[in-house]
Every structure is written in C-alpha cells, then in structure tokens.
Amino acid sequence: MHNNEMFLLKLGEVVLKGLNRRSFEDKLVSNVRWRLKKHGSFHVYIRQSTIYVEPQKDDCDMEAAWKSCCQVFGVAAVARAVPCDKTVEAIVETARTYLADEFAKARTFKVESKRADKQFYLNSIQISQAVGGDLAELFPHVSVDVHKPDLTVFVEIREKAAYVHAPSVPGAGGLPVGMGGHAVSLLSGGLDSPVSSWMMARRGVELEMVHFVSPPYTSQQAQDKVLELARLLTAYCGRMIVHIIPFTEIQEEIRKNCPEEYFTLIMRRFMMRISEAVAKKAGAKALVTGESLGQVASQTMMALGVTEDVTTMPVLRPLIGMDKVEIIRIAREIGTFDTSILPYEDCCTVFTPRHPCTRPNVEDIRKAEEALDVDGLVSKALAGESWVRVKA
C-alpha cells in the first residue's frame, strides 16, 4: 500500500440525468461522505464525473473504506489510485513503485491514458507511449501488448494532479439512495424480501421496513433474524426504521371465521392494508414486496390481483420475473443468504393452508372477509406497532 493512496469513484447512470444531474451528484457525494464517516477523516469531492476520496489522516481504515465505497449505489466503478505531479517522470516513478507487485507477476502490459486536463502538453496516445516506453525499460521482463495485456496501467491527467491506478472494480451501480423516492418494504425472514429491498434501494429508493410478528406462534429469534437482515441491508440502504406489527389476533380471527383455502390470501390483504397505513404515515409513495410470479400459491397472477385489491399505492415487485436460482445468487452476493436460511418460523409459514386457492375470485374473498371486523383489526394492529431504528 502506498502512503498517499486514495480512491477514484466513477459515476454510473447519474451521468445520463441531464438537468437534474447536479442534485443526483450532490446526493451521491453526501451518501459517500456519510458512509465513510466511521472509517476516519476523508476529503470527498466531485470533478468531471469522478468522485475523489482522499484520506486526511494516517489512521483512516482504508480497507473498510474501500469496502464501503464498493457498496454505495450510484457508483459504477471504484479504483485505488495514487496522485503525482503532472510530468512523465513523476508518472513513471509512481507506477514503478505503486504497481511493483503487479509488474512482478505480469508478463505483458500496456498503458491506457486519459487527458481530462486538455491544457496538458501531450495527448493521451503520446502519454501512453512515453510512460509505456519508460516502464518497458524499467521492467525488462515485461513486454508491451496493447491487445490482451496481463496488466493495464491507467494514467489520468486531471486539473490538480496526475493519477496512476490499476484496473477498477465494478461498483454497486444503480442510483443514489434518496433520489428515487420513499417506499415501505414488507420484510419477512425469507430469501426474497431482503433481495427485493436491495433491488429497490439500488434504484435510489429510500426504504422503511414493515415486519409482522405472531407471538407465541413466532419466536423472538424470528424477529431478531429479521432485524439482522435489515442491519445487513443498511450497508447499501443506510440506516432505516423497521416497523414491527403484532399479527396474532388477525391470524386467529381469520382461522376462526374464514375458509381455509383463503387463509394466506386474506392474511396478505391485511398485511397490505397495514403496510399502506404505515407508508402513508411515513410519507412513502409505494409498497415493495418480494413476490415472484408463480413461486407459491399466493403469487399466481390472480392471487396477486386479490392482494393488491386493497391498496391504492403502487406495489413494486422487483423479483416478479426471477427464479429462485437468480434470487439465491443475489442473496449470496449481498450477504443476506446465510441469515435468511436460519430455521426460525415467521408468521407466513405458521398458518399455511393445506390446499391453498390458486385461482381466487376477488368477489369471493371480499365476501369471506365480511365475517371479520376488518377496520377494527387493522387499527388494533397499528396501535400495537413498535419500531426499531437499525444502523450499520
């Protein structure tokens, strides 16, 4: 590691944003600053579609900061870099020391240059030739290969300095959290809902979570598991509130008064009504679920229509066209998989009908619900709400 190493964060989709671009960039910079606060003192600023992250003191935790930068939505690529003077000699010397380990492993290399400062006296091809020629002499065992090199040395000439860096790694992509509005996500302990929440956060949506508990049918461990999933998501979403809603009475009333094949559908309709009430109070504009078409009986097209019948807000279902294999791949990638597969029951699994209805008719379901005091049950559940603020 080089003592004045820093990071360069390349912007993704934000650069397509036209007149709103400034507000997207400002949001992204403030998200990066917020994320890095706990890793030390960093100077974070933006120039020409690149965010510069410069440690201000020696005690900055660079490894943790690097990991955080890779998780900020809105960043397309992240590179470690070292600044130096804007001369060919300084660039060659910096590449020689900073990339010594990479040169020791490589057999072929090339230099790729970018001249953001058009005042610089060489153009990008001339920079690459000059720097490449000198490096080839310094490392005689490594030959130049412009087509498929083992190592690419990146050189950028910018306003304040030149920067030398090795290849960048992909960032988290997407849009800065906070730019896509505010939504409430229904979070269970399964694999799907953390992934769907992550996908919406990646579109810039700021989230609050709703989780339903049914003591004594569901355990404290089940609730802890969900809070842990929420905590794992804060690495991407930032801190958030989890609303915990008591659901036992509603489930018992459904079981006592409604036909068994409708249990799950009526239960989900209550979840949607309650979540929408939470969302309205929070000023959120949409609900997010982890539903995937046809994955279970309550997720057929007709069943989705029945559950959505009770809401007026848009219901966002980012997993709708995904299969389990894809969902598991993302869960592993974002680090929620191991927690999701812990064996604690949540309220969806406790009252499962033996033969659920897969082709429900909304009229039949509304009729079945007439046996219940729907409004009374909803307001009672909302009155019993507690909430937890989860932070990374």
Disulfide bonds with the S-S distance in Angstrom:
none
